[in-house]
Amino acid sequence: MKKIVGMHEAKTSAGEPVTLYEMEDLAELTMALEPSANDNRGIRTMELSDGRRLKLVGHGEYLAEATGEAFLLDRH
């Protein structure tokens, strides 16, 4: 099960504003041999609204895995 845990404003390489979604996938949760009671988080990823996953390539810089399109987080 995926849930949105954060939203971040970003810009495309052409300067167009977009929203990046920080997703948490609880189905991909991997348990350690002795899991901490406080460590029940799933795998976190960044995605676009259409579901394309993003890969972190630099400080606040992401690339769409499928297309290579670049996105830069706004730092206000």
C-alpha positions as CSV (number, residue, x, y, z in Angstrom):
1,M,0.0,0.0,0.0
2,K,1.4,3.4,-1.0
3,K,0.7,6.7,0.8
4,I,1.8,10.2,0.3
5,V,4.0,11.4,3.1
6,G,5.2,14.7,1.6
7,M,4.7,17.1,-1.3
8,H,7.5,19.2,-2.7
9,E,7.5,22.0,-5.3
10,A,10.0,21.7,-8.1
11,K,10.8,23.0,-11.6
12,T,11.4,21.1,-14.8
13,S,14.5,21.9,-16.9
14,A,12.3,24.3,-18.9
15,G,11.3,26.2,-15.7
16,E,7.8,24.8,-15.5
17,P,6.5,24.3,-11.9
18,V,5.6,20.7,-10.9
19,T,4.8,18.9,-7.6
20,L,6.9,15.9,-6.6
21,Y,5.3,13.4,-4.2
22,E,7.2,11.6,-1.5
23,M,5.6,8.2,-1.4
24,E,6.0,5.5,1.3
25,D,5.3,1.9,0.2
26,L,4.4,-0.2,3.2
27,A,4.2,-3.4,1.0
28,E,7.9,-3.2,0.4
29,L,8.7,-2.9,4.1
30,T,11.6,-5.1,5.0
31,M,12.0,-6.3,8.6
32,A,15.3,-6.6,10.3
33,L,16.1,-9.7,12.4
34,E,15.3,-7.6,15.5
35,P,13.2,-4.7,14.2
36,S,13.0,-1.5,16.3
37,A,9.5,-0.6,17.6
38,N,10.1,2.9,16.2
39,D,11.3,1.8,12.8
40,N,8.1,0.8,11.0
41,R,8.5,2.9,7.9
42,G,8.3,1.5,4.4
43,I,10.4,2.2,1.3
44,R,10.3,5.9,0.3
45,T,10.4,7.1,-3.2
46,M,9.8,10.4,-5.1
47,E,7.2,10.3,-7.9
48,L,5.3,12.6,-10.3
49,S,1.5,12.7,-10.2
50,D,1.4,10.3,-13.2
51,G,3.3,7.7,-11.2
52,R,6.7,8.0,-12.8
53,R,9.4,7.3,-10.3
54,L,12.3,9.7,-9.8
55,K,15.9,9.0,-8.9
56,L,18.0,11.4,-6.8
57,V,21.1,12.5,-8.8
58,G,22.3,15.5,-6.8
59,H,21.3,17.8,-3.9
60,G,17.6,18.4,-4.7
61,E,18.0,17.2,-8.3
62,Y,15.9,14.3,-9.6
63,L,15.6,12.5,-12.9
64,A,12.5,10.6,-14.1
65,E,13.7,7.0,-14.4
66,A,11.7,6.3,-17.6
67,T,12.5,9.4,-19.6
68,G,15.6,11.1,-18.0
69,E,13.6,14.4,-17.6
70,A,15.3,16.6,-14.9
71,F,13.6,18.2,-11.9
72,L,15.0,20.6,-9.4
73,L,13.5,21.1,-5.9
74,D,12.5,24.7,-5.0
75,R,14.4,25.8,-1.9
76,H,12.4,28.6,-0.3
